[in-house]
Amino acid sequence: MRMPLLFTVVAPLLGCAHQATAPALTKPATAASAAAGRVGDVTRVDRPDIAFELPGAWTQQPSSEGARWQRGEQEQVLYTVLPQMEGLDGVSSAEKLAEVNGSVIAQSCTRGVRVGPLARVDRPGLISYRLTLSCEEPRFVLTLVAAAAAGRVVSFEHFHVGVSALTPEAERAATAISDSLRVKPGAGADCPPAVLAQMDQQPGLCFEPTMLGDAVTTACVHEIEQRLWLRDIPTATAIGQQTKKQLVCYRRP
């Protein structure tokens, strides 16, 4: 079943256009052409910028943007790595991207659209926003994830084509795929502009290393210590007790 729909989402805050394409499913490639490692009944995708696991046998398909994996003729996963919003943090970028992508795809559904709530999921090193969207014409179910980590934002789309609802087993599999998502820190990751702006405008700042990731945290600490700021343990302890978070804080000398 082919779905000749093209959803174009322009995210001006990201400084780029993100094109989310509904599946035009093709005849699957042979297992020999799959660009992923098969371990037991799991296909492990390990790319320079991202890693995730797919249940069963999947094959990589040609794609003009991002990367695309397919299982049979009714299931497809696409992802695209984008820069975060200029001047804002990755979490806000991910939330906005999920909202806009979900809204545009919903408007392109001609009949029977249902959009689930946008849910935030926090994991060490990765914050994501997820929603499920179903459509009766054309028939598909989309699990949409927008994740923020390592100074970047990932749009991750899991399509089931030819169905208007997921079975409990398919729902569990879609959740497992989303939970396996890991964004890798890029070489020479940059400290987010929002953190740099705070250093110019504020007498002190705090951040949560587990949410920034190792590479971005290292870059930020380097920038802060280059300015001879001092580690502020009392403030980190006080705020941490209130928020139940592990924080690192610095202040001007």
N, C-alpha and C positions, 0 to 999 in steps of 0.2 A: 504493500500500500504506500503510495507516494503522497507527500503533502507539500505542494508547491507554495508554501507560505514563506515570506521573508519578513522578519521583525527587525526593524532598525531602531535602536535606542541611542539617542544622542545625549550624552552625559556631559554637559558643558563644564561642570565643576571638576571633572576628571581631566579636562583638556583634551578629550579625544572622543571619537564615536565608537560605540560598541555595537556590533551587529550580531544579534542572536537569531540563529536560523532554525526554524522548526524542521524536523527531520525530513529530508528527501531520501528515503532509505534505498540503498542500492543492494545488488547481490553481494553478500558478504565475501570478503577476501578469504583466501585459504589460510589455514592455521600457520603455514610456513611464513606468511607475510605479516603476521601480527607483530607489532612493535611493543611487545610486553612479555613479561616472564610468567609462565604458567607453573604454579606450584599446587599440586593436587587439583582441587576443584575451584581454585581461585586464580584470576588473572591479575598479576601485580604490575601496575603501571608505575615506572620510576623514571621520571624525566628530570632534566636539570633544574626546573623551577617548581615542580609539583610531584607528589606521589599519592596514589590511592589504590584501593583494591576493589576488584569487580568479581562477583560470584559467577562461576562458570567460565566458558570459553568465549572470549571477545577478540575482535580483530580491529586494527587501526585502519581508518578509511581516509581517503584524500579530503582535505579541507582547506578552504581559502583563508580561514582565520582560526587561530587557536589550534586545537587538536580534537579529533573525533574518534570514538570507539563505538563499535556496533556488535550486537549479539542477535543473530538471526535477522529477521526483517521487521521486527516490531519494537526493538529496544536500542536506544542510542544514548551516549554520553558525550557532551561537548564541554570544553573549558577554554577560557581565555584569561590570560594574566594581564592586568592593567595597572598603571600607576595610580597611587592614591590621589585624592583631591588636593590641589595646591592650597596650602595654608591650613588644611584641616587634617585630622587624624584618619587612620585607616578604618576605624570602626564606623565613623560617620559616612565615609565613602562607601563601605559595604552596605550599610543600611539604605542609603539613597539608591545605590545600584539595584538592590533587590526590589525596592518599591517601584522604581521606574520600569525595570524589566517586566515585573509582574503586571503592572498596569497596561503597558503597551501590548503584551501578549494577550491579556484578557480582552482588550478592545478589538483585537484582530480575530477573536473567536466569533463566528457568526450566529451560533445558537448554543444555549445551555452551558454558559460559562459559570464555574464555581471557583472562587478563590478563598483559600484557607487563610488563617491569621498569620501574620509575619512574626516569627518567633526568633528570639536571640538565644544562641547556644554558646556558652563560654567553655573553652578548653585551654589548657596551658599552651601558650604560644599561638593560639588561633581563636579568634572571635568570628562567629558566622551568623548570618541571618538566613532563615529558611522559610519557604512557603510551598504549598502544593496547589496547583491549578489544574482543573479538569475542563474539558470542552467536549460537547457532543457533535459539533460540526465546525471543522473536521474533528474526528474523534482522537483525542490523545490526553494523557495525563503527564504533567510536568512537575518534577521535584526540582525547585530552583534554590540554589545556595549561592550566596555572595559572602566571601570570607576575606578577612583582613589579617595579614601577618607579614613580618619582615619588610614593612614599608610598602607593601603592594596589596592589590585587591584582586581576587579571583572570582570570575563568574563561572559557575559550575551548573550545568543543566542536564538533567536525566529525564529523557522522554520515553514513555510507553505509548506506542502508536497503535491505533485501532481499538482502543478501549476507552471507556469513559469513567472507569473507577478501578482502583487497585484491589487485588485480593489481599487479605492479611499477610500472606507470605511475601507478596511483592512489596508491600509497605515496609516490612521488616528488612527486606533486601535493600530497598532504597535508603532506609535509615542507616544501614550498615555501611553502604557506600559513602554516604555523606560523613559518617563518623570517622572513616578511614582517611579522609582528606588531610593532607599535610602540605603546607606551602614551605618551600625551602628558602633559606636566606641566600640572597645573591652575594657574589663576591664583592667586597667593598660596599656593603649596604650603607645607605645614607641615613643620618638622623632625620626624622620627619620634620618638615618645615614648621609644624605647630610647636614642636619642642624648641626649635631654634628661636622662634618668635618669642616664646616665653622668656628665654634667656636675655633677650633684648629689652623686654618690657617689665619683667617682674624681679623682685628681690630674691626670690627663691622658686624652686620647682620640685615636684615629686613625680615619679612615674613607676609603673608596675612592670618589672622586667619579664615576667612570665607571659604578659600580653604582647610585648614588643617583639619578643624572640631574641635569641642570643646575639645575632649579627647586628641588629638595629640597636640593642642595648649597648653593645660594645662601641658602636659609632657615636651614640649619644654621650656616653661617659667620656670618650675621648674629647668630644667637642667641649663638654663642661669643664673638664680638668685642664684643657688648653687655656681656658679663661681664668684659671686659678680659683674656681669656686670651691667651697669647702663642703665636705660631707656633713649632713645635718641629721644625725642619728636620733636625737630627741624628738624632732618633728615627725620623722618616719615612724617612730614607735607610737607616738600619740595618735596620729592619723590612722595607723594600722590597727590599733586597738578599737577605734571607732568603726572602721570600715571592714575589718577582718581580712585585710589584704596585706601582702608582703610588698612594701614600697621601698624605693630608694629616693632620698631627698638630698638636695644641695641648696646652698645659699651663697649669696655674694660675700666676698671676704670683707 
